Structures are given as C-alpha cells and as structure tokens.
Amino acid sequence: MTEREKLTLTVAFGVVFGYAVSLAMTFAAHIWILDAAGRPIVDDFVAFWSAGHLALSGAALATYDPRLQHAAEIATIGHGFPGSLGWSYPPAYLFVVSALAFLPYTTAFVVWCVATLLLYAAAIALISGRRTDGLLACAAPWVLTALTPGQNGFLTAALIALSLVYLERRPALGGLFLGLLSYKPQFGILFPLALAAGGYWRAFAWAAATALASNGLAGAVFGFGTFAAFLHSLGVATQSHLTIAGLGWNKLQSIYGLARSAGSSGATAWAAQAVISLTLALGVVLCWRARLPYALKAAFLATAALLATPYVFVYDLPVLSVAVAFLARHRRFDVVELALLAATVPAVFAFLWVPVPSALFATLAIGAIVLRRLAVELAPVFHALPGADPVAQYSPPCVQP
C-alpha cells in the first residue's frame, strides 16, 4: 500500500468516524429516529414501518390509500402531522417492509440502516476487488443523506453494483439482481437498452423473470389488487411531487427539478428532461455496443440511471459510488477528476439552504468524469477513421454465451 493510499484510508476512516459521532449526537439530542418523548420522528422510515404493519395485518391494499396509510403513520408516531409520507412502491417491496415491521421501530430503523450500508459497502468493494474501497464508499458525502431518513438508497446502489459486476462473468446472477431493482423502476429504464446493445440476452431474460416472479409472488401473498393500487399511487405521487411541488422543487435532484426551480413551466421542464433522457438512452446504446472498457460502460450506465429520471432524491445518490468505483477500476483519477470529485461534497448538502436541487451537480460532476474518459478512449478511433462510424467499425458481435 502506497503512502497516498494510506493517507486516503486514514481520511476516510476519520470521515466515517465523524458520521458515526454526528448520528450519535443527533440521536442523543432527540432529532434522529426518536423525539424527546420517545416517539418516532416524522421521517421516511415511518412510511416503511407503517406499510409493513398494514401488510402484516392483512391490509396491504391500504398502503396505497393515502388516507389509510397516513392513519397508519399517525398510529406509528403517536400524534398527527400535516401532509402524508405516502407509499408508491411496487408490491414486491412489501416483503422488505413486512420483515422490518416484525421488529420494534428503533431496532428496525438501526438494523435497516446498518444492513443496507454493509451490503452497499460490500458491493462497492466487490467492483474493485479491494475491501478497503468499502470504507471509502462509506465516507462518501451522500452516505448521511440515506442514513438520516432511513431511506433505501444503499439498497438501490447495492443492487445496481451487483448487477453490473456480475454481468461480466455470471450474467444470470447479474440479471437476477437487476430484476430485484424493479422495486425502484425509475432507475432501471436504461438497463434493458444496455443489455440489448451489449448482447447480454441471458441477463435480460433473468432480469425479466426475476421481476415478474418477485412481483407475482407479492400478488399471491398480498393480493393482486395491489398492482392496480400501485399504478394509481404512481399517478398520485406524480401529481404531488412533479406537478404541484408537494415536496419543493429543490428536493428533486434531476433536470426536471432544476428547470422547475428556475421558474420553468411543467411543459418546459418535461421537455428538458425528455431531451436529456433520450440523449442518454442513445448514449447508452452506442456506448454498450462499442469496444470500450467494461468499467467505463458500467460507470456511464450507473450515472445515466440517475440523470434519466425526473424522480430522484438526494438519498438516491449512493448510486454514484457505483460509478466512482468502476471509474477507479478503469484507471486512477487525475487532478482534474479529483477536483470534480471534491466538488460533489458541497453540491450534496447545499440544497438544504438554497432553493435549487444542488445535489444534481454532484451527479453532473461524476458524469463529466465519465464523458472525459469516453472522449479519451474514442479519440484514436476518430483520428484513425475520419468520416467513419466508430461504433459500427468497432462493435463486437455481442453474442452472450
């Protein structure tokens, strides 16, 4: 281990220790998990635990009814509160929250955070093959954004990481993990394009089968009426979060959120998001067909997954660790790239004080590193074949065994 690596690990350990101390202090001050009266603080995990209790009591369909879900949340925290935390997850996710609801609230919160954080760290370490990179992932600026509300950003990142890392050698297993990502469907919209463009048909089939099987099992257990209720809840969530700014535009860390926070109309913001999403879709197809290092393809896809959807929050940003890990596997970061990585720190937290989705710029910074490296990889192609289509000339057969 070089002196630079030792210094990096020392700093990472210090940051992780600082995170742990800050969480302990906020818990002791009754502003994290429980209030001074020992009741759950109104936060996202309340919705998870409450939905789990409804599902365990045989009322899974009620989780998709805003009025009944809100009543369950009130019962969890012991007092009323304005608005509603809501529930708009596919039926398969009810298995997860039902398991959490077997535990007391505080225990469930801590177990959920620790278990998903460890899974995330292990998945990141698996990308590079170095266990120490798991510690670096835990020191990333977006770690607290998922821990504080008890959200599922670590689970999302871990599933994307595992699907991409196994896609190379064990496509069936990679497809299985990708199918489990169907609990957050907005982050999976570009993956079918990548799999098709790269010829990973076995992974494609396993992903589809896993998504169908997990949700089919959920329908059998919780009732097939939950599917219609889920689709209806998506319309409600879209109306609340993407039309009338129920949460505030600065919380939507997307191109759509940026446009709305700048005063653009809904139509203009949707048009901007559509242009970006379609451009990214084309980029994914071209990238995954070209003869490029797999690590760079994976980094591009992980970053694009966050940019292609209007519905992304700051607690979803642990997915960026997947992109960073694949970039590190591709090659070492240079000075410019290290500066871009450093810029993600203020970007992640600034949205708390400014009326714009500043954390979006953390995603854009990682995206800039990916595009910079793609330009370097493709430059010889353009120079060697002026006027030719580099993708067509350098595309492999892409037949998955």
C-alpha positions in Angstrom: 0.0 0.0 0.0 1.4 3.4 -1.0 1.6 6.4 1.3 -1.1 8.1 -0.8 -3.4 5.1 -0.3 -2.7 5.0 3.5 -3.5 8.7 3.7 -6.7 8.3 1.8 -7.8 5.4 4.1 -6.9 7.4 7.2 -9.0 10.4 6.0 -11.9 8.0 5.0 -11.8 6.4 8.5 -11.9 9.8 10.1 -14.9 10.8 8.0 -16.8 7.6 8.8 -16.0 8.1 12.5 -17.3 11.7 12.2 -20.5 10.4 10.6 -21.0 8.0 13.5 -20.4 10.6 16.1 -22.8 13.1 14.4 -25.5 10.5 14.2 -25.0 9.6 17.9 -25.2 13.2 18.9 -28.3 13.8 16.9 -29.9 10.7 18.4 -28.9 11.9 21.9 -30.4 15.4 21.1 -33.7 13.7 20.0 -33.6 14.9 16.4 -32.9 11.5 14.8 -35.1 8.4 15.0 -36.9 9.3 18.2 -38.0 12.6 19.7 -37.7 13.6 23.4 -40.9 11.8 24.2 -39.5 8.6 22.8 -41.8 8.7 19.7 -40.7 8.2 16.2 -39.7 11.4 14.4 -41.7 12.1 11.2 -39.3 10.7 8.6 -39.3 8.4 5.6 -38.8 5.2 7.6 -42.1 5.8 9.3 -43.8 5.1 6.0 -41.8 1.9 5.6 -42.5 0.5 9.0 -46.2 1.6 8.9 -46.7 0.0 5.5 -45.1 -3.2 6.8 -47.6 -3.3 9.7 -50.5 -2.9 7.4 -49.2 -5.7 5.2 -48.7 -8.0 8.2 -52.2 -7.3 9.4 -53.7 -8.3 6.0 -54.3 -4.8 4.8 -51.6 -4.5 2.2 -54.0 -2.8 -0.1 -54.5 0.0 2.4 -50.8 1.1 2.0 -51.8 2.5 -1.4 -54.7 4.5 0.0 -53.2 7.9 1.1 -55.8 8.3 3.8 -55.3 4.9 5.4 -51.5 4.9 5.0 -51.5 8.3 6.7 -53.6 6.9 9.5 -51.1 4.1 10.0 -48.3 6.6 10.1 -50.1 8.6 12.8 -50.5 5.4 14.8 -46.8 4.7 14.5 -45.6 8.1 15.8 -48.5 8.7 18.2 -49.6 12.1 17.0 -51.0 13.8 13.9 -48.8 15.7 11.4 -49.6 17.7 8.3 -49.3 16.1 4.9 -48.5 12.4 4.3 -45.3 10.4 3.8 -47.2 8.3 1.3 -46.4 4.9 -0.3 -45.9 4.3 -4.0 -43.6 1.2 -4.2 -44.3 -1.9 -6.2 -46.0 -4.8 -4.3 -42.7 -6.8 -4.1 -41.2 -4.2 -1.7 -43.9 -5.1 0.8 -41.8 -8.2 1.6 -39.0 -6.0 2.8 -41.0 -3.6 4.9 -43.1 -6.5 6.4 -39.8 -8.1 7.6 -38.8 -4.8 9.2 -42.3 -4.5 10.9 -41.6 -7.7 12.9 -39.1 -5.6 14.9 -39.7 -2.7 17.3 -39.4 0.7 15.5 -36.0 1.8 16.7 -34.5 -1.7 16.3 -35.9 -1.9 12.8 -34.5 1.5 11.9 -31.0 0.7 13.0 -31.0 -2.8 11.5 -32.2 -1.5 8.2 -29.5 1.3 8.1 -26.7 -1.0 9.2 -27.6 -3.9 7.0 -28.1 -1.9 3.8 -25.0 0.2 4.5 -22.9 -3.0 4.8 -24.4 -4.5 1.7 -23.6 -1.3 -0.2 -20.0 -1.3 1.1 -19.5 -4.9 0.2 -20.9 -4.4 -3.3 -18.6 -1.4 -3.9 -15.6 -3.4 -2.7 -16.6 -6.3 -5.0 -16.3 -3.9 -8.0 -12.7 -3.2 -7.4 -11.7 -6.3 -5.5 -10.3 -4.3 -2.6 -12.1 -4.4 0.7 -10.7 -1.0 1.7 -12.9 0.5 -1.1 -15.9 -0.4 1.0 -14.6 2.0 3.7 -14.1 4.7 1.1 -17.7 4.2 -0.1 -18.9 4.7 3.5 -17.1 8.1 3.6 -18.9 9.4 0.5 -20.8 12.7 1.1 -24.1 11.1 0.1 -24.0 8.4 2.9 -25.6 10.6 5.5 -28.4 11.5 3.1 -29.6 7.9 3.2 -28.9 7.2 6.8 -30.7 10.2 8.3 -34.2 9.4 7.0 -33.7 5.6 7.0 -34.1 5.5 3.2 -33.3 2.8 0.7 -30.5 4.5 -1.3 -28.0 1.9 -0.2 -30.1 -1.0 -1.3 -30.6 0.6 -4.7 -26.9 1.2 -5.1 -26.0 -2.3 -4.0 -28.4 -3.9 -6.5 -27.1 -1.8 -9.4 -23.5 -2.6 -8.3 -24.1 -6.3 -8.0 -26.0 -6.5 -11.3 -23.1 -4.7 -13.2 -20.3 -6.5 -11.5 -21.8 -10.0 -12.2 -23.0 -9.1 -15.7 -19.4 -9.7 -17.0 -18.8 -13.2 -15.6 -22.2 -14.6 -14.4 -24.9 -12.9 -16.5 -27.7 -14.9 -14.9 -26.8 -13.7 -11.5 -26.4 -10.1 -12.8 -29.8 -10.3 -14.3 -31.3 -11.6 -11.0 -30.0 -8.6 -9.1 -31.3 -6.3 -11.8 -34.7 -7.9 -11.6 -34.8 -7.1 -7.9 -34.2 -3.4 -8.8 -37.8 -3.4 -10.1 -38.7 -2.1 -6.6 -37.3 1.2 -7.9 -38.4 1.1 -11.6 -37.4 4.6 -12.4 -33.7 3.6 -12.1 -33.9 0.6 -14.4 -35.3 2.2 -17.6 -31.9 2.3 -19.3 -30.7 -1.1 -18.4 -32.7 -3.1 -21.0 -31.1 -0.9 -23.7 -27.6 -1.6 -22.3 -28.3 -5.3 -22.1 -29.7 -5.5 -25.6 -27.0 -3.4 -27.1 -24.3 -5.5 -25.4 -25.9 -8.8 -26.3 -26.5 -9.8 -22.7 -29.7 -11.7 -23.5 -29.3 -14.3 -20.8 -29.1 -11.5 -18.2 -32.0 -9.8 -19.9 -34.1 -12.9 -19.5 -33.2 -13.4 -15.9 -33.9 -9.8 -15.0 -37.4 -10.1 -16.6 -38.1 -13.4 -15.0 -37.0 -12.2 -11.5 -39.1 -9.0 -11.7 -42.1 -11.0 -12.8 -41.6 -13.7 -10.2 -41.0 -11.4 -7.3 -44.0 -9.2 -8.0 -46.1 -12.2 -9.0 -45.3 -13.8 -5.6 -46.2 -10.5 -3.9 -49.5 -10.5 -5.7 -50.2 -14.0 -4.5 -49.3 -13.1 -0.9 -50.6 -9.5 -0.6 -53.4 -9.6 -3.2 -53.3 -8.9 -6.9 -55.4 -5.8 -6.3 -52.2 -4.2 -5.1 -51.0 -3.9 -8.7 -53.9 -1.6 -9.7 -53.5 0.3 -6.5 -49.7 0.7 -7.1 -50.4 2.1 -10.6 -52.9 4.5 -9.2 -50.4 5.6 -6.5 -47.9 6.5 -9.2 -50.4 9.0 -10.6 -50.9 10.5 -7.1 -47.2 10.7 -6.5 -46.6 12.3 -9.9 -49.3 14.9 -9.2 -47.9 15.6 -5.8 -44.1 15.6 -6.5 -43.8 16.5 -10.2 -46.8 18.8 -10.8 -47.7 20.8 -7.7 -44.3 20.8 -5.9 -45.6 18.9 -2.8 -42.0 18.5 -1.6 -40.4 21.5 -3.1 -38.5 21.6 -6.4 -35.1 21.8 -4.7 -35.6 18.2 -3.4 -35.9 16.7 -6.9 -32.3 16.2 -7.9 -33.0 16.0 -11.6 -33.0 18.1 -14.7 -36.8 18.4 -14.3 -36.3 19.7 -10.7 -33.7 22.1 -11.8 -35.9 23.5 -14.6 -38.9 23.9 -12.2 -36.8 25.5 -9.5 -35.6 28.0 -12.1 -39.2 29.0 -12.8 -39.9 27.0 -15.9 -43.4 25.6 -16.6 -44.2 22.0 -16.3 -44.2 21.5 -20.1 -40.8 23.1 -20.5 -39.3 21.1 -17.6 -40.7 17.9 -19.1 -39.3 18.8 -22.5 -35.8 19.4 -21.0 -36.0 16.1 -19.1 -37.1 14.2 -22.2 -34.2 15.6 -24.3 -31.7 14.6 -21.6 -33.3 11.1 -21.2 -33.4 10.4 -24.9 -29.8 11.6 -25.3 -28.7 9.3 -22.5 -30.7 6.4 -24.0 -28.9 6.8 -27.3 -25.6 7.2 -25.5 -26.1 4.0 -23.6 -26.8 2.1 -26.8 -23.7 3.4 -28.5 -21.5 3.0 -25.5 -22.5 -0.6 -24.8 -22.1 -1.5 -28.5 -18.7 0.0 -28.8 -15.3 -1.6 -28.0 -14.8 0.2 -24.7 -13.5 -1.0 -21.3 -16.4 -2.6 -19.4 -15.7 -0.5 -16.3 -16.3 2.7 -18.3 -19.5 1.3 -19.8 -20.7 0.4 -16.3 -19.8 3.9 -14.9 -21.7 5.6 -17.7 -24.8 3.5 -17.2 -24.8 4.0 -13.4 -24.5 7.7 -13.8 -27.1 7.9 -16.6 -29.6 5.9 -14.5 -29.8 8.9 -12.1 -30.0 11.5 -14.8 -32.6 9.8 -17.0 -35.4 10.1 -14.5 -37.1 13.2 -13.1 -37.9 11.4 -9.9 -34.6 11.2 -7.9 -33.9 12.4 -4.4 -30.6 13.1 -2.6 -30.9 9.8 -0.7 -30.6 8.0 -4.1 -27.1 9.4 -4.7 -25.3 6.3 -3.2 -25.6 5.0 -6.8 -22.8 7.5 -7.6 -20.5 5.3 -5.6 -21.0 2.6 -8.1 -19.9 4.9 -10.9 -16.9 6.1 -8.9 -15.9 2.5 -8.1 -16.0 1.5 -11.8 -14.1 4.7 -12.7 -11.4 3.8 -10.2 -11.2 0.3 -11.7 -10.8 1.8 -15.1 -7.7 3.9 -14.0 -6.5 6.2 -11.3 -8.1 9.7 -11.0 -6.1 12.6 -12.2 -6.0 16.1 -10.8 -9.0 17.4 -12.8 -11.1 14.4 -11.8 -10.1 14.7 -8.1 -11.3 18.3 -8.2 -14.6 17.2 -9.7 -15.0 14.5 -7.0 -14.3 17.1 -4.3 -17.0 19.4 -5.8 -19.6 16.7 -5.0 -19.3 17.4 -1.3 -20.7 21.0 -1.2 -23.1 20.1 -4.0 -24.7 17.3 -2.0 -25.6 19.4 1.0 -26.2 22.9 -0.4 -29.8 22.1 -1.4 -30.7 22.3 2.3 -30.0 26.0 2.2 -30.6 27.1 -1.5 -33.8 26.8 -3.5 -32.3 24.7 -6.2 -31.5 20.9 -6.5 -27.8 21.4 -5.9 -27.1 17.7 -5.4 -27.8 17.2 -9.1 -24.5 18.9 -9.7 -22.8 16.0 -7.9 -24.2 13.6 -10.5 -23.2 16.0 -13.3 -19.6 16.1 -11.9 -19.3 12.3 -12.0 -20.9 12.4 -15.4 -18.3 14.9 -16.6 -15.5 12.5 -15.5 -17.2 9.7 -17.4 -17.6 11.8 -20.6 -14.0 13.0 -20.3 -12.7 9.4 -20.2 -15.0 8.4 -23.1 -13.6 11.2 -25.2 -10.1 9.9 -24.5 -11.0 6.3 -25.4 -12.8 7.3 -28.6 -10.3 9.9 -29.8 -8.0 7.4 -31.5 -11.0 5.9 -33.3 -12.0 9.3 -34.8 -8.4 10.1 -35.7 -7.8 6.7 -37.4 -11.1 6.6 -39.3 -12.1 10.1 -40.4 -15.7 10.2 -41.6 -16.4 6.6 -40.5 -18.8 5.5 -37.9 -16.6 4.4 -34.9 -19.4 2.4 -33.3 -20.2 0.4 -36.4 -16.5 -0.2 -37.2 -15.5 -1.2 -33.7 -18.6 -3.0 -32.4 -18.1 -6.7 -31.3 -20.5 -9.4 -32.3 -22.0 -9.0 -28.8 -23.3 -12.6 -28.5 -23.8 -13.7 -24.9 -22.8 -17.3 -24.3 
